Amino acid sequence: MASSLTCAGIVWAFLSFLCAAASCVGFFMPYWLLGSQLEKSVSFGTFRRCSYPVRDESRQTTVMVEQCGRYASFQAIPSPEWRICTVVTGLGCGLLLLVALTALMGCCVSELISRTVGRVAGGIQFLGGKCSCGKGTGT
């Protein structure tokens, strides 16, 4: 198979894919914050949560649901800041994955990635990295 990438480009493509995969796994895993509540271990991220309290109206008490899962809806995410973080981090992961998959295709298809396309992909990758890190918004 012919490639449109140099040796440095091939290394960039594989490292880009590994970083994009790690970012996506980190986004979907609920282990951003760890702690305990009602004597149970709890954890959550922007997209998922594990072991969370729920109000049991029949017994008028709070019980712990000991399972992992997504929030029931976008509005169920605890605060507006967490919702913004979910959207921005998800967008960053999507951009990183798009560039990584395009770069991997460039390893197999000749004339897919030119110098200009590589520079644009690098810019998109930089933007995706800034969104994923959370430092792109000035916070």
C-alpha angles and dihedrals in degrees: 000000000000120000131208091204133087121228089269089050092052091051088048090051095052094043089048090053093049092049093046091050091049091049092050093048090048091050094052097042116091097218102099094108124026127191145117134268129178087002092300129113111250134184137175145172133189094279107028141024139199128210102003132174121253128185112242103207095188092061096027092232141106117252131187118241103212101205139087125245148131123281111272092242140353089262090055090069103109102245143005089252091057090048091052090047090051093052096043095045092046090050090050092050090049092051092047091050092047093053093043094051091046090051092049089052087052088061090063105032122063120227093014097115120041126181091267094047089049091053092048090047089051090052092049089047090051090051091048091050092050091050092048094048095050093227093102093080096057094254 
